[in-house]
Structures are given as structure tokens and as C-alpha cells.
Amino acid sequence: MPAAPFPASAPLPESATQGSGTWAALRPLLLRLHFYAGILIAPLLLVAALSGMLYALSYQAEKVVYRHELYVPVGERTVPLGEQVEAARAAHPDSTVTAVWPAPEAGATTRVLMADPELAEGVQLAVFVDPYTAEVRGDLPSYGSSGALPLRTWLSRLHVDLHLGELGRNYSEMAASWMWVVALGGLALWIGRRRTGRRSLAVPERGLTGRRHTLSWHGAVGLWAVAGLVLLSATGLTWSRYAGENIDAVRSQLGGATPAVSAVLDGAAPGGGGHEGHGADHQPDPAASAGPDIGIDRAVEAARAAGVDGGSLAVTLPAEGQAYVVKQTDTAFPVQLDSVAVDPADGRITDRLRFTDFPLLAKLTRYGIDAHMGVLFGLPNQLALAALMAALVLLIVWGYRMWWQRGPVKGRSSGPGRPARRGAWRRVPATLLLPLAAVAALTGWFVPMLGLSLLAFLVVDAVVGAVTARRDRPGPGAATPSRTG
């Protein structure tokens, strides 16, 4: 990360004050922000980058580690879905079937999700059934709506909270809150840098040595990575604890909440959700349903006839007074997330929801989240994420290297270089400084981890500055150092 070549306590030389206009006033302030944000937040970004890279590659790793559960030899014909579900029930009689994911492709297993009293809240038991023989291939804990298996779940938790629970989530939110600031600040500094040709903007220059060589690679690679880093930062904040609540509130106010099909049957008690909200995640209990049931095979047939077709489906079994919910789960572009509710008594479609009917903001949120998770474009998406995280690791390493290459602080024989100088904000005109302060305050309120950490930095910086000024103040009778000394 580039940093100004002047000591924090020294006055700014005239050579550094050349130029006029908005950029000349803003550059020292932006340089100081980029320098300290990079130094202090880079360790969090490094952990997020390395864990994110592992998570992006976990989709392919799951196919290898859990190959026995996920894949079977292709047979001549599949047995009815109901028989596959009964095989899972027979293997786990103390568990309750909640949902079924039919085999999405030839050679894949059917996944029967079951509520198991021995598993933690939010965790289901996934029973893998051979769709050609109804043989149970095994079972594994399944986490969340994406059905992540233990390997991917462990890496996901490492990326999100370092396996420290709610306390650990502060790390990832802090990283996501600052990444876009560091990325956009670095972009502005790199574009605003004086250079002999435009080619050096996007391609590292040849023949450079030392810090200039490192800066050339840092800036050029950062230019190519900045769009992806900002996208990851924005989508990561949607899952965060504090900023995520503010984002959800804004989405709801703008009518961008993700709709859900209603499973409530006519005449049943309300509470099943609807197109206005997120719907209710009920726990189906087929034993509680006293009415007739057409069965899961006919429910899927009715859904396919209504247009909910494709390779990846998820079927939620009905609770009392509710319908089967059959929905597409293919999040790869073009996204297929249509869903219908099927009356278990007669196969009638009681509600339907097309992805094309989602509000625009809900669609954009879906695309962004799926791109962040690496599923929007499948394997190319996952490889791109891994490459982007590798680039972020290199940017961090180059940033620290530049700090070291600046040379040690005066009075030391070795060590990192001098920080960006203090007092840069004094050069910014009040007509520009006041709007910037207002924008910073508003952004800090909306993204609390960014605002609180920035406020803490300003307080600490002011205290350190006051202590330094008092320490360097000449005593009685001491000569005052000249500006050129």
C-alpha cells in the first residue's frame, strides 16, 4: 500500500505541495487513510482471503470427498421417489422427513433431508439414496438452505466467524466494511499518480527496482482486482450482523425483499407466509396430516406440469393445513428459482411464484450473493473467486513490502518505513471537508463496524499526535528548529 515519504511529525515540504485543485487537497488525506487502513485491516483481509479461497474450492472438493454419497452408477430406470423416501425412513425411523431433493442428474443420488433430534438446531440429516435401486448410500449432516456438507460448512464457518460464533463474526464484518474503502482509495491513488504512459496504469512497468517495482505490481494488479473486491465487500455486508440489518431494512423499504410462495391451504390458519415476505420455514410432520395425500411423486408431476421443471428441485413435505412446496434450486446463470404450492389432497396448484416476477432489487441481491458464493457461473465462478483471493493476498504482501522498503524511521537501523504524515485534513477546503465529513458520518452509521473503527482511529491518532507534539516541544531556552532543518 503506497504511503507518503515524509515523517509523521515533519512539515510538508514545498515539493509535495505543488499542484492545486481538489485532487491536490484530497490526495494527502486519502494517502493517509489508505496507508493506515491497509496496515491495520490487512491482517483481517488476509484471513478472509485465504479462507475465502478455500471455500471457493470446496464445491469441487466435496465431489471428491463425498463421492460415495453423492454419485452412483447410472441404472436403466429410477424407482418412484416415494420408495426412495421410504428407504430413508426405514434407515432412520426416529427421524422425520422434512424435504426431498430428487437426483438432479443421471448418476447422482437423491437427498432426503430429515429432522434428527440428536443434531443441533439448524442442522438436518441428509440421507443419500440411490435413485435406481433405493439403496441408502450413507448419511451426513446438512447445513442451511444450500445443503452444505461438513467440509464446506467447516470452511464456511472459518471464513465467516473463525469458528468463534457471534464474536468471530465481527472479524469478517470488519474486513468487508473496510475492503471497499481500501480498494477504491487505492484505485484513486493509482489513477491519480503521475506516469509517462497509459500502459503502466494496467501493466507493471519493466526495469524498475526496489519500492517502485513493488508499487508497479501492487497498483496494476489492484486495478484489475478492484471491481471484484468491491463486489465481494458489498455482498459480504449483506450477511453481516450490523450492516446486514440496515441493508435488509433498506431493501424492505424499497420493495426488494425476496418473496416466497405461500404453502397455506384455503381455510387453514394463517402463518405460511406469502409473496409479500419471506415465508415461514415450517417443520413438516406427515403424521400430523389427517387428510388424503397424493404422495410426493404426483406432487412433483403436478409441479412439472405447471412449469417448475429442470434438473435441480427441492420438495418440502406438507405439515397440517399446508401444501407441498416444489421449487427449482438451480442458481447457476440463467437462474431458475420458480416454485409452486401443490395441494396434497388433489394435486391442485394453490400458489405459484416465478423468478421473473421477483422485484429487481431481489434479483440483483440473488445474483450478487450467488456470485459471492461461487455458484452463479459454476466452476468458472469458483476459479475466478480463487484467483481474486490470490490477487488480494499478493496485494497485501506487496503493501507490507512497500512499507518495509521505504526504509527505517529516523533513529532506527532497521524496520518498516515512515507512516503517511499527519494533518492532511487541514489542507482540504472547508467547502469540501464538511461534505466529506457528512458522508463519512452517514456511511459510518450505515456500516457500524466501519464507523466505530474509524472513530477509534481518529481518537487514538489525536491522542498520539498530542503526546508527540508535547514530547517534541523544545524546552525553555532551546533553539527552535528551522523548517529546512
VEXDREN-2710 file (C-alpha; in Angstrom, 1 decimal):
% VEXDREN-2710
k/r/px/py/pz
1/MET/0.0/0.0/0.0
2/PRO/1.5/3.3/-1.0
3/ALA/2.5/5.7/1.7
4/ALA/3.8/9.3/1.8
5/PRO/7.6/9.5/2.0
6/PHE/7.5/12.1/4.8
7/PRO/7.8/11.7/8.6
8/ALA/4.6/12.0/10.5
9/SER/6.0/14.8/12.6
10/ALA/7.7/16.8/9.9
11/PRO/6.1/19.7/8.0
12/LEU/5.2/19.0/4.4
13/PRO/7.9/20.1/2.0
14/GLU/7.2/22.5/-0.7
15/SER/7.8/19.9/-3.4
16/ALA/4.9/17.9/-2.0
17/THR/2.5/20.8/-2.0
18/GLN/2.8/21.5/-5.7
19/GLY/-0.4/21.4/-7.7
20/SER/-3.8/22.9/-7.0
21/GLY/-7.4/21.9/-7.1
22/THR/-9.5/19.2/-5.4
23/TRP/-7.1/16.3/-6.0
24/ALA/-4.1/18.1/-4.7
25/ALA/-6.0/18.8/-1.5
26/LEU/-7.5/15.3/-1.2
27/ARG/-4.5/13.2/-2.1
28/PRO/-2.6/13.5/1.2
29/LEU/-5.7/12.7/3.2
30/LEU/-6.6/9.7/1.0
31/LEU/-3.0/8.6/1.2
32/ARG/-3.0/8.6/5.0
33/LEU/-6.4/6.8/5.1
34/HIS/-5.2/4.1/2.6
35/PHE/-1.9/3.6/4.4
36/TYR/-3.3/3.1/7.9
37/ALA/-6.4/1.2/6.8
38/GLY/-4.1/-1.1/4.8
39/ILE/-1.7/-1.6/7.7
40/LEU/-4.4/-2.2/10.4
41/ILE/-7.1/-4.0/8.4
42/ALA/-4.8/-6.1/6.1
43/PRO/-4.4/-9.0/8.6
44/LEU/-8.2/-9.4/8.7
45/LEU/-8.3/-9.2/4.9
46/LEU/-5.6/-11.8/4.6
47/VAL/-7.5/-14.3/6.8
48/ALA/-10.7/-13.6/4.8
49/ALA/-8.8/-14.0/1.5
50/LEU/-7.2/-17.3/2.4
51/SER/-10.4/-18.8/4.0
52/GLY/-12.5/-17.5/1.1
53/MET/-10.1/-19.1/-1.4
54/LEU/-10.5/-22.5/0.4
55/TYR/-14.3/-22.0/0.4
56/ALA/-14.4/-21.3/-3.3
57/LEU/-12.6/-24.6/-4.0
58/SER/-14.7/-26.6/-1.5
59/TYR/-17.5/-27.2/-4.0
60/GLN/-15.2/-29.3/-6.1
61/ALA/-13.6/-30.9/-3.0
62/GLU/-17.0/-32.1/-1.8
63/LYS/-17.5/-34.0/-5.0
64/VAL/-14.3/-35.9/-4.3
65/VAL/-14.5/-36.3/-0.5
66/TYR/-18.2/-37.4/-0.6
67/ARG/-18.2/-39.2/-3.9
68/HIS/-19.7/-42.4/-2.4
69/GLU/-22.7/-40.5/-1.0
70/LEU/-23.2/-38.2/-4.0
71/TYR/-22.8/-40.4/-7.0
72/VAL/-23.9/-43.9/-8.1
73/PRO/-23.6/-46.0/-11.3
74/VAL/-26.3/-45.0/-13.8
75/GLY/-29.1/-47.5/-14.0
76/GLU/-31.7/-48.4/-16.6
77/ARG/-34.7/-46.9/-14.7
78/THR/-35.4/-45.0/-11.5
79/VAL/-37.7/-46.2/-8.8
80/PRO/-40.5/-43.9/-7.6
81/LEU/-39.5/-41.1/-5.4
82/GLY/-41.8/-42.3/-2.7
83/GLU/-40.0/-45.6/-2.4
84/GLN/-36.7/-43.7/-2.1
85/VAL/-38.1/-41.7/0.8
86/GLU/-39.4/-44.8/2.5
87/ALA/-35.9/-46.3/2.3
88/ALA/-34.5/-43.3/4.1
89/ARG/-37.3/-43.6/6.7
90/ALA/-36.5/-47.2/7.3
91/ALA/-32.8/-46.5/7.8
92/HIS/-33.6/-43.7/10.3
93/PRO/-37.0/-44.5/11.9
94/ASP/-36.5/-41.9/14.7
95/SER/-36.1/-39.0/12.3
96/THR/-38.8/-37.1/10.4
97/VAL/-38.6/-36.3/6.7
98/THR/-38.8/-32.6/6.1
99/ALA/-37.7/-32.2/2.4
100/VAL/-36.5/-34.2/-0.6
101/TRP/-34.0/-33.2/-3.3
102/PRO/-34.6/-35.6/-6.2
103/ALA/-31.4/-36.7/-8.1
104/PRO/-30.5/-33.6/-10.2
105/GLU/-28.8/-35.5/-12.9
106/ALA/-28.0/-39.0/-14.1
107/GLY/-25.6/-40.8/-11.7
108/ALA/-26.5/-38.5/-8.8
109/THR/-28.2/-39.6/-5.6
110/THR/-31.5/-38.4/-4.1
111/ARG/-31.0/-36.4/-0.9
112/VAL/-33.7/-37.0/1.7
113/LEU/-33.5/-34.3/4.5
114/MET/-34.6/-35.4/8.0
115/ALA/-35.1/-33.6/11.3
116/ASP/-32.9/-35.6/13.7
117/PRO/-33.3/-34.9/17.5
118/GLU/-29.6/-35.6/18.0
119/LEU/-28.5/-32.8/15.7
120/ALA/-28.1/-29.2/16.6
121/GLU/-30.7/-26.6/15.7
122/GLY/-30.5/-25.6/12.0
123/VAL/-28.7/-28.9/11.1
124/GLN/-30.6/-31.7/9.3
125/LEU/-29.6/-35.2/8.5
126/ALA/-29.1/-35.8/4.7
127/VAL/-29.7/-39.4/3.7
128/PHE/-28.4/-40.2/0.3
129/VAL/-30.4/-42.8/-1.7
130/ASP/-29.6/-44.5/-5.0
131/PRO/-32.5/-43.5/-7.3
132/TYR/-32.1/-46.7/-9.4
133/THR/-32.2/-49.2/-6.5
134/ALA/-33.4/-47.2/-3.4
135/GLU/-30.3/-48.3/-1.6
136/VAL/-29.2/-45.9/1.2
137/ARG/-25.6/-44.9/0.3
138/GLY/-25.0/-43.1/3.6
139/ASP/-25.9/-40.0/5.6
140/LEU/-24.2/-36.7/6.6
141/PRO/-25.2/-33.6/8.5
142/SER/-26.5/-30.9/6.1
143/TYR/-26.4/-27.2/6.9
144/GLY/-28.5/-24.4/5.7
145/SER/-30.7/-24.0/2.6
146/SER/-27.7/-24.7/0.3
147/GLY/-27.3/-28.2/1.8
148/ALA/-23.7/-27.7/2.6
149/LEU/-22.0/-30.9/3.8
150/PRO/-19.4/-31.0/6.7
151/LEU/-16.3/-30.0/4.7
152/ARG/-17.9/-26.9/3.0
153/THR/-19.6/-26.0/6.2
154/TRP/-16.4/-26.1/8.2
155/LEU/-14.7/-23.8/5.7
156/SER/-17.7/-21.5/5.5
157/ARG/-17.7/-21.1/9.3
158/LEU/-13.9/-20.4/9.2
159/HIS/-14.5/-17.7/6.6
160/VAL/-17.4/-16.2/8.4
161/ASP/-16.5/-16.3/12.1
162/LEU/-13.3/-18.3/12.6
163/HIS/-15.4/-20.8/14.5
164/LEU/-15.8/-18.3/17.3
165/GLY/-19.6/-17.8/17.0
166/GLU/-21.1/-14.3/17.1
167/LEU/-17.9/-12.8/18.5
168/GLY/-16.0/-14.1/15.5
169/ARG/-18.4/-12.5/13.0
170/ASN/-17.0/-9.1/13.9
171/TYR/-13.8/-10.0/12.1
172/SER/-15.5/-10.8/8.8
173/GLU/-17.8/-7.7/9.1
174/MET/-14.8/-5.5/9.8
175/ALA/-13.0/-6.9/6.8
176/ALA/-16.0/-6.5/4.5
177/SER/-16.6/-3.0/5.9
178/TRP/-13.1/-1.7/5.0
179/MET/-12.3/-3.7/1.9
180/TRP/-14.2/-1.4/-0.5
181/VAL/-12.7/1.7/1.2
182/VAL/-9.1/0.4/0.8
183/ALA/-9.8/-0.8/-2.8
184/LEU/-11.4/2.4/-4.0
185/GLY/-8.9/4.6/-2.2
186/GLY/-6.1/2.6/-3.8
187/LEU/-7.7/2.9/-7.2
188/ALA/-7.9/6.7/-6.9
189/LEU/-4.3/7.0/-5.7
190/TRP/-3.1/4.8/-8.6
191/ILE/-5.1/6.6/-11.3
192/GLY/-4.0/10.0/-9.9
193/ARG/-0.4/9.1/-9.9
194/ARG/1.9/10.8/-12.5
195/ARG/3.2/8.4/-15.1
196/THR/4.8/8.6/-18.5
197/GLY/2.4/6.4/-20.4
198/ARG/-1.1/4.9/-20.0
199/ARG/0.2/1.3/-20.4
200/SER/1.8/1.5/-17.0
201/LEU/-1.6/2.0/-15.5
202/ALA/-2.7/-1.6/-16.2
203/VAL/0.6/-3.4/-16.8
204/PRO/3.6/-3.5/-14.4
205/GLU/6.5/-1.5/-15.7
206/ARG/9.7/-3.2/-16.6
207/GLY/13.2/-2.1/-15.5
208/LEU/12.1/-0.8/-12.1
209/THR/13.7/-1.8/-8.9
210/GLY/13.0/-1.5/-5.2
211/ARG/9.9/0.1/-3.9
212/ARG/8.9/1.4/-7.4
213/HIS/9.0/-2.1/-8.8
214/THR/6.7/-3.3/-5.9
215/LEU/4.4/-0.4/-6.3
216/SER/4.0/-1.0/-10.0
217/TRP/2.8/-4.6/-9.4
218/HIS/0.7/-3.5/-6.5
219/GLY/-1.1/-0.9/-8.5
220/ALA/-1.5/-2.8/-11.7
221/VAL/-2.9/-5.9/-10.1
222/GLY/-5.1/-3.8/-7.8
223/LEU/-6.6/-2.1/-10.9
224/TRP/-7.7/-5.4/-12.3
225/ALA/-9.0/-6.7/-9.0
226/VAL/-10.8/-3.6/-7.7
227/ALA/-14.2/-4.3/-9.2
228/GLY/-14.3/-7.9/-7.8
229/LEU/-13.1/-6.7/-4.4
230/VAL/-15.8/-4.1/-4.2
231/LEU/-18.5/-6.6/-5.2
232/LEU/-17.3/-9.1/-2.6
233/SER/-17.3/-6.3/0.0
234/ALA/-20.8/-5.2/-0.8
235/THR/-22.3/-8.7/-1.0
236/GLY/-20.4/-9.8/2.1
237/LEU/-22.0/-7.0/4.1
238/THR/-25.5/-8.4/3.3
239/TRP/-24.7/-11.3/5.6
240/SER/-23.1/-9.2/8.3
241/ARG/-24.6/-8.7/11.7
242/TYR/-25.0/-5.0/11.9
243/ALA/-24.7/-3.6/8.4
244/GLY/-26.8/-6.5/7.2
245/GLU/-29.7/-5.4/9.3
246/ASN/-29.5/-1.9/7.8
247/ILE/-29.3/-3.4/4.3
248/ASP/-32.3/-5.6/4.9
249/ALA/-34.3/-2.6/6.2
250/VAL/-33.5/-0.5/3.1
251/ARG/-34.4/-3.4/0.8
252/SER/-37.7/-3.8/2.5
253/GLN/-38.4/-0.1/2.3
254/LEU/-37.6/-0.2/-1.5
255/GLY/-39.8/-3.3/-2.0
256/GLY/-36.8/-5.5/-2.7
257/ALA/-37.5/-8.3/-0.1
258/THR/-37.2/-11.8/-1.5
259/PRO/-40.8/-13.2/-2.0
260/ALA/-41.8/-16.8/-1.2
261/VAL/-44.6/-19.0/-2.4
262/SER/-47.4/-19.5/0.2
263/ALA/-47.9/-23.0/1.4
264/VAL/-51.0/-22.3/3.4
265/LEU/-54.1/-24.0/2.1
266/ASP/-57.5/-22.3/1.8
267/GLY/-59.2/-22.3/5.1
268/ALA/-56.1/-23.1/7.1
269/ALA/-54.7/-21.0/9.8
270/PRO/-52.6/-18.1/8.6
271/GLY/-48.8/-18.1/9.1
272/GLY/-47.5/-19.7/6.0
273/GLY/-46.1/-16.6/4.5
274/GLY/-46.8/-15.2/1.1
275/HIS/-45.4/-13.1/-1.8
276/GLU/-45.0/-10.1/0.4
277/GLY/-42.4/-11.5/2.7
278/HIS/-40.0/-14.3/3.2
279/GLY/-42.5/-17.0/4.1
280/ALA/-42.3/-19.4/7.1
281/ASP/-40.0/-22.3/7.4
282/HIS/-42.3/-24.9/8.8
283/GLN/-41.2/-28.3/10.1
284/PRO/-43.4/-30.8/8.2
285/ASP/-44.8/-33.7/10.1
286/PRO/-46.6/-36.1/7.7
287/ALA/-48.1/-38.0/10.7
288/ALA/-50.0/-34.8/11.7
289/SER/-51.7/-34.6/8.4
290/ALA/-55.1/-36.3/8.7
291/GLY/-56.3/-35.6/5.2
292/PRO/-55.7/-37.5/1.9
293/ASP/-52.2/-37.2/0.4
294/ILE/-51.5/-37.8/-3.3
295/GLY/-47.9/-38.6/-2.5
296/ILE/-44.6/-36.9/-3.4
297/ASP/-44.4/-38.4/-6.9
298/ARG/-47.7/-37.0/-8.0
299/ALA/-46.9/-33.7/-6.3
300/VAL/-43.7/-33.4/-8.4
301/GLU/-45.6/-34.4/-11.6
302/ALA/-48.1/-31.6/-10.9
303/ALA/-45.3/-29.1/-10.3
304/ARG/-43.5/-30.1/-13.6
305/ALA/-46.8/-29.8/-15.5
306/ALA/-47.1/-26.3/-14.0
307/GLY/-43.6/-25.4/-15.5
308/VAL/-41.4/-26.0/-12.4
309/ASP/-39.0/-28.3/-14.2
310/GLY/-35.3/-28.7/-14.6
311/GLY/-32.6/-30.7/-13.0
312/SER/-32.5/-29.3/-9.5
313/LEU/-35.6/-29.4/-7.5
314/ALA/-36.4/-29.3/-3.7
315/VAL/-39.7/-30.7/-2.4
316/THR/-40.8/-29.6/1.1
317/LEU/-43.3/-32.0/2.6
318/PRO/-46.6/-30.6/3.9
319/ALA/-47.5/-30.0/7.5
320/GLU/-51.1/-30.0/8.7
321/GLY/-53.1/-27.4/6.7
322/GLN/-50.2/-26.8/4.3
323/ALA/-49.3/-27.8/0.8
324/TYR/-46.3/-29.4/-0.8
325/VAL/-43.8/-26.8/-2.0
326/VAL/-41.8/-27.7/-5.1
327/LYS/-39.2/-25.2/-6.1
328/GLN/-36.3/-25.0/-8.5
329/THR/-32.9/-24.6/-6.9
330/ASP/-30.6/-24.0/-9.9
331/THR/-28.8/-20.8/-9.0
332/ALA/-26.4/-21.1/-12.0
333/PHE/-27.0/-18.4/-14.6
334/PRO/-29.6/-18.2/-16.0
335/VAL/-31.1/-18.6/-12.6
336/GLN/-34.1/-20.9/-12.3
337/LEU/-35.9/-20.4/-9.0
338/ASP/-39.6/-20.8/-9.8
339/SER/-41.8/-22.5/-7.2
340/VAL/-45.3/-23.8/-6.7
341/ALA/-47.5/-25.0/-3.9
342/VAL/-49.4/-28.3/-4.5
343/ASP/-52.5/-29.3/-2.6
344/PRO/-51.8/-32.8/-1.2
345/ALA/-55.4/-33.7/-1.4
346/ASP/-55.9/-33.4/-5.2
347/GLY/-52.6/-32.1/-6.8
348/ARG/-54.1/-28.6/-7.4
349/ILE/-51.7/-25.7/-7.7
350/THR/-52.6/-23.3/-4.9
351/ASP/-49.9/-20.7/-5.4
352/ARG/-47.0/-20.1/-7.8
353/LEU/-44.1/-17.8/-8.0
354/ARG/-41.8/-17.1/-11.0
355/PHE/-38.3/-15.8/-10.7
356/THR/-39.1/-13.3/-13.4
357/ASP/-41.7/-11.8/-11.0
358/PHE/-39.1/-11.1/-8.3
359/PRO/-38.5/-7.4/-7.7
360/LEU/-35.4/-6.1/-9.5
361/LEU/-33.6/-5.4/-6.2
362/ALA/-34.3/-9.0/-5.1
363/LYS/-32.9/-10.4/-8.3
364/LEU/-29.8/-8.3/-8.1
365/THR/-29.3/-9.4/-4.5
366/ARG/-29.7/-13.0/-5.6
367/TYR/-27.1/-12.6/-8.4
368/GLY/-24.7/-10.9/-6.1
369/ILE/-24.9/-13.5/-3.3
370/ASP/-24.6/-16.4/-5.7
371/ALA/-21.6/-14.8/-7.3
372/HIS/-20.0/-14.3/-3.9
373/MET/-20.6/-17.9/-3.0
374/GLY/-19.3/-19.2/-6.3
375/VAL/-22.4/-20.8/-7.7
376/LEU/-23.7/-18.2/-10.2
377/PHE/-21.5/-19.4/-13.1
378/GLY/-20.4/-22.7/-11.6
379/LEU/-16.8/-23.8/-11.8
380/PRO/-15.6/-20.7/-13.7
381/ASN/-17.1/-18.6/-10.9
382/GLN/-15.3/-20.6/-8.3
383/LEU/-11.9/-20.4/-10.1
384/ALA/-12.4/-16.6/-10.6
385/LEU/-13.0/-16.2/-6.8
386/ALA/-9.9/-18.3/-6.0
387/ALA/-7.9/-16.1/-8.4
388/LEU/-9.3/-12.9/-6.9
389/MET/-8.4/-14.1/-3.4
390/ALA/-4.9/-14.9/-4.6
391/ALA/-4.6/-11.4/-6.0
392/LEU/-5.8/-9.9/-2.7
393/VAL/-3.1/-11.9/-0.8
394/LEU/-0.4/-10.6/-3.2
395/LEU/-1.7/-7.0/-2.8
396/ILE/-1.4/-7.3/1.0
397/VAL/2.1/-8.8/0.8
398/TRP/3.2/-6.1/-1.7
399/GLY/1.7/-3.4/0.6
400/TYR/3.7/-4.5/3.6
401/ARG/6.8/-4.9/1.5
402/MET/6.5/-1.3/0.3
403/TRP/6.1/-0.2/3.9
404/TRP/9.4/-2.0/4.7
405/GLN/11.2/-0.8/1.5
406/ARG/10.6/2.8/2.5
407/GLY/13.5/2.5/5.0
408/PRO/13.5/2.7/8.7
409/VAL/12.2/5.5/10.8
410/LYS/14.9/8.1/11.7
411/GLY/16.9/6.8/14.6
412/ARG/16.5/3.1/13.8
413/SER/18.9/0.9/11.9
414/SER/16.1/-1.4/10.5
415/GLY/12.4/-1.8/10.4
416/PRO/9.4/-0.6/8.5
417/GLY/9.2/2.8/6.9
418/ARG/7.7/6.1/8.0
419/PRO/3.9/6.4/8.0
420/ALA/1.9/9.0/6.0
421/ARG/2.2/12.4/7.6
422/ARG/-0.3/13.9/9.9
423/GLY/-2.6/16.9/9.4
424/ALA/-3.5/16.2/5.8
425/TRP/-7.2/17.2/6.5
426/ARG/-6.1/20.8/7.2
427/ARG/-5.3/21.2/3.5
428/VAL/-8.8/20.3/2.4
429/PRO/-11.0/23.4/1.9
430/ALA/-14.0/23.6/4.3
431/THR/-16.4/23.5/1.3
432/LEU/-15.1/20.1/0.6
433/LEU/-14.2/18.9/4.1
434/LEU/-17.6/19.4/5.5
435/PRO/-19.5/17.3/2.9
436/LEU/-16.8/14.6/3.2
437/ALA/-17.3/14.5/7.0
438/ALA/-21.1/14.3/6.5
439/VAL/-20.7/11.4/4.0
440/ALA/-18.3/9.7/6.3
441/ALA/-20.7/10.0/9.3
442/LEU/-23.6/8.7/7.3
443/THR/-21.6/5.8/5.9
444/GLY/-20.3/5.1/9.4
445/TRP/-23.8/5.0/10.8
446/PHE/-25.0/2.6/8.0
447/VAL/-21.9/0.4/8.3
448/PRO/-21.3/0.5/12.0
449/MET/-18.1/-1.5/12.1
450/LEU/-16.5/0.9/9.7
451/GLY/-17.8/4.0/11.6
452/LEU/-16.7/2.8/15.0
453/SER/-13.3/1.7/13.9
454/LEU/-12.7/4.9/12.0
455/LEU/-13.8/6.9/15.1
456/ALA/-11.5/4.9/17.3
457/PHE/-8.6/5.5/14.9
458/LEU/-9.3/9.3/14.9
459/VAL/-9.3/9.4/18.7
460/VAL/-6.1/7.3/19.1
461/ASP/-4.5/9.4/16.3
462/ALA/-5.4/12.6/18.1
463/VAL/-4.0/11.4/21.4
464/VAL/-0.8/10.1/19.8
465/GLY/-0.4/13.4/18.0
466/ALA/-0.9/15.4/21.2
467/VAL/1.7/13.3/23.1
468/THR/4.2/13.5/20.2
469/ALA/3.8/17.3/19.9
470/ARG/4.3/17.7/23.7
471/ARG/7.4/15.4/23.7
472/ASP/8.9/17.2/20.7
473/ARG/8.2/20.7/22.1
474/PRO/11.5/22.5/22.7
475/GLY/12.3/23.3/26.4
476/PRO/12.9/26.8/27.8
477/GLY/15.9/28.4/26.1
478/ALA/16.2/25.7/23.4
479/ALA/16.7/26.7/19.8
480/THR/13.7/26.4/17.6
481/PRO/14.4/24.1/14.6
482/SER/14.1/25.7/11.2
483/ARG/11.6/24.4/8.6
484/THR/14.5/23.4/6.4
485/GLY/16.4/21.6/9.2
END
